[in-house]
Amino acid sequence: MRKLGLIGGMSWASTAIYYEKINRGVRWRLGGHSNAPLILESLDFDPIAKALVAGEWDWLGDHLADAAKRLERSGAEGIMLCSNTMHKLYDHVASAVSVPVLHVADATVAAIRADGVSRAALLGTRFTMREGFLRERLQGQGVTLSMPAPERMAEIDRIIFDELVQGDARVESKRTMRTVIAELQKAGDEAVVLGCAELALIVNPTSNVLPIYDTTSLHAGAALEWVLDERMPAQAMAAAN
């Protein structure tokens, strides 16, 4: 197996999801006492959250790039950002290291296209929903993305930052998300792209009126394949994903 570096802590709840899914996948595929060779750089989310609010993207880019460099020096053969929002800084991070950085959008769009879906709603933080760093990568591969109404966007963002990043999954927030997804179906969306790891804490992919594409699960699945596939050169595997 190849050693993968995780840049996590954004938040700890989402990082735990990545860690569990990758290791469960290795155990299922290899059996025995197998688990994935992972290196975790778990960052303090408090200064990161404050920098997000302040729009300090240069500082954030340098902060994540430094984390990627530390992982590479520690022996990571590939790296992933355990956060959809932080993929706004993907190019900054990827250019700071010589190992591949697995992008969350690539595994997601492959799954959507395989199912023949052409129009989906993107849900996540306000940065992920409004800005183009994830949207453009998905739409560039033939998937049209919509957004919920502005008041719904604000409520989803509040739920993520005030509740979910602290591991607080409230029943009322689960109801809110079910209502949002029902509204998206009425508006003509064929599916939902769950563009935030924490949203998986309150959105059940199997019990909603629309198909749910959980970017975290798909990203973790791509990481699993990357860890296990030693036959392909690292750069070629990154391109395939």
N, C-alpha and C positions, 0 to 999 in steps of 0.2 A: 504493500500500500504506500501511497505518497502522503507526505505530511502537509496538512493544510493549516494556514493561519487564519484565525477569525478576529476581526476587529469588532468588538462587542461593547456592551455596557450602554447601548443607546436604544432601548433601556436594558436593564438586566433581565426583565421578563421576556423580551424578544430573543435575547441571546440564549436563554435557557431553552427556548423552543428549537433554535438552530442546533444546539448541542445535543439535545435529546433525539431529534429527528435523524441527524447524521449517524449517531451511534446506534440507534435502533436499526437503521438501514444496514449498517455493517454487520451487526449481530444476525439479522435475518438472512443476509446474503452468505455470510461465511460460517455462521454457527459457532459452537464452542464458546470460548471466552473472548472472542474477538471484539474489539472496539476501535474506533478511528484514531489514527495518530494526529491529534490536533494541538495547536498552540493557540491559547486565548490571550488576547490583549484587551482586557476589560477596562474601558475608560470610565472616568467619573462623569455621569451625565449632567450634573448640575451646571458646571461651566459651559457645557455644550448647549444645553437648553437656553441659557442666558444669551449665548452668542447667536443662536438661531433667532431669538426675538430681536436682538440688536442688529441683525443682518451682517454680522462679522464673518463673512464667508472666507476671506483670505486667512484669517486666524484658524478657522475650522479646517480649511484645506491643509494648512501646514501641520495642524495637530494630528489629523488622520494620516497624512503622509509620513510623519515621524513614527506613528504606530506601525505603519506598513513596513518601514525600514527596520524597525526593531524585530518584527516578525521574520523578515528575510534573514537578518543576521542570526536569528535563533534557529534557522534551518528550515523555515517554511518554503515549500516548493510551489505553492500557490496561495492566494489570499482571497478572502471575501469580506465585504462590508455587510455586517448583520443589521442593516437598516435601509429601508427604501429611500427615505429622505436624504441620507448621506450619499446616495448615488448621484446627487447633483454635483458632487466633488469627485466623481469616478475618474475622470481624466487626470485630475491633479494627483490623485493617489496612484493610479496606474503608471504615470510617468516617473514616479519617484522610486520605483523598484524594477528589477529585471525579471521577476517572476510574474506569471499571469494573474490577473484579478478577474474573478468570475462575476459577470454582470447579472443583476436580478431580472432584467427585462428579457434577456435572451431565452431563458428557459420558459418564461411566462408566455411569450408570443408563440413559441413552438407548440405549446399545449393548446392555445386558443385557435391557432390556424389548423391544427390537426382535427379539431372538432367542427371546423367550418363556420366559426363565429366571426362575423364581420363588424359588429357594433357592440361595445361593452361600456359600462360605466366604471370610472376609476375612482376608488375611495381610498383615502389616506389622510395624512396631515395636510394642512392648507398649502404647504410648500409643494408636496407631491401632486395634489389635485390641480393647482393653478399654474405651476411652472412647467417648462417643457422638457426637463431632463429625462423623465421617464416616458411621458406622453409621446414625445417626438420619436424616441427609439421604438416604441410599440407601433405608432402610426406609420413610421417609415417602412414597416414590414406588413402593411396592409390591414391594420386593425383600427377602426374608427373609435375614438374614445369620447364619451360624454362626461359631464359633471352633474352632481346634484344641484338643487337650488342653493343660492348663496346662504340662506339661513340654515339649511341642512349642512352645508360645508362647515360653517362656524360651529355648529353643535358637534359634528364628528371630530373636529380638531380639538374642541374642549374636552370631549370624552377621552381622547387619546392622551393629552398632556396632563389633565387634572386627575384622571382615574387610572387608565390602563398602564401607563409607564411605571406606576407604583404597584402594579399587580392587583388593582382593585377592579374586579369585573362585576358590575352591578346589574341586577335584574332589569331595572328600568332602562339601562343603556342597551341591553339586549333587545328590549321591546322597540326602542327607538330605531335600532339598526334594521329590524325586521320591517318596520314601517317605511324606512328609507328605501329598502330594496323593493318593496311592493310598489312604491311610487315610481321607481326607475323602470319597472316592468311596464307600468301603464304608459310611461313616456316612450316606450318602444325599444328599450335596451334588451339585448339578447342574453347578457351575462354581466357579472360583476367581477372586476379585477380588484382583489383585496390588496391594496398597495401599502399596507402597514402591518408589520408582524403582530403588533399588539391587538389589532382588530380581530385576529383569530381567536382571542380570548372570549369574545362575545358574539361572533358570527359563526354559526354552524354551517359548514359547506354542504351538508346533506339534507338540511331541513329548511330550505328557503325556496321562494317561488322562481328564482333564477339560478342558473349554474354559477358557482363561485370558483374563481381561479385565485387561489391563495398563493401570492408571490413567494411567501416565506417557505411553504412546503415545496414549491417548485424549485426555488433557489437551493434549498437544502438537498433536494433530489439530484440536482445537477452537481452539487458538491460531492455527494455520495459517489456518483459515477466517476467524477474526476479522481477521487481518492483511490477507487478500486481499479481504474483502468491504467495500468502501468505499461501497456503496450504502445500507447501513443505518446509522442513527445509532448511536453507540457504546453508549449505554445500552440500546437495543433489542437490539443484538447480544448484550450481556451477559445480558439476560433470556432470549434464545433459547437460549443455551448453558447 
